[in-house]
Amino acid sequence: MSDAVKTEQREHVLEVTLDRPKANAIDLQTSRALGNVFKDFRDNPELRVAIITGAGEKFFCPGWDLKAAAEGDAVDGDYGAGGFGGLQELRGLNKPVIAAVNGICCGGGLEWALSADIILSADHAQFALPEIRSGTVADAASVKLPKRIPYHIAMEMLLTGRWIEAEEAHRWGMVNHLYPSDILMEKAREMADLLASGPPLVYAAIKEIVREAEALTFQDAMNRITKRQFGSVDVLYDSEDQLEGARAFAEKRDPVWKGR
């Protein structure tokens, strides 16, 4: 574990805080530490939801640590499990992740946030993809962002590196909700607790379907679901939780999810 990555477990929720003064940039060591955290989160049946955030109120994450790069960290080095930041290439991560963007979110930091399923933002946060100005490509953002917000807005950000305020990010659908900074984590925890109270096997099925369907036609995706060719769907359809949901509805009571 790196001192730059702080974790705290609250019942079924894992909070992950990136804490690397002054700006919460990610070097290779920190990326590997994050990868280990998210791999453990993925594999621990007691954990159902994760929150990612940055320490302080000024920076969420500016992405790649250019000072570390200047001192020898290779841009194509070993980022660890899950690739850069431990999330965006982690296979089989079928649990919800919430990003609580507490400040400047740019470059690889924005790509890190885009790896989450829900993005909450402080109303003073700012977003950008400034890689163009340093002669490199925002690779993951080039794949993800045009699918998340209007194409022309995404391309403007990628091609010019311009900064947008939190309100504009919200307007284009990049973030789900805006909050004053002093209640951001409170709201993130409320969202996490809501998700943690839900059916984990259904969340797993949703995440796998959404992820795999990106490369499939609608009919091919539906065929794979109905033929139970997604592992998470197959588990869900034979689970105690599937029966519990039906029984709870029939008995007019709240279901008790066991994740099995």
Disulfide bonds with the S-S distance in Angstrom:
none
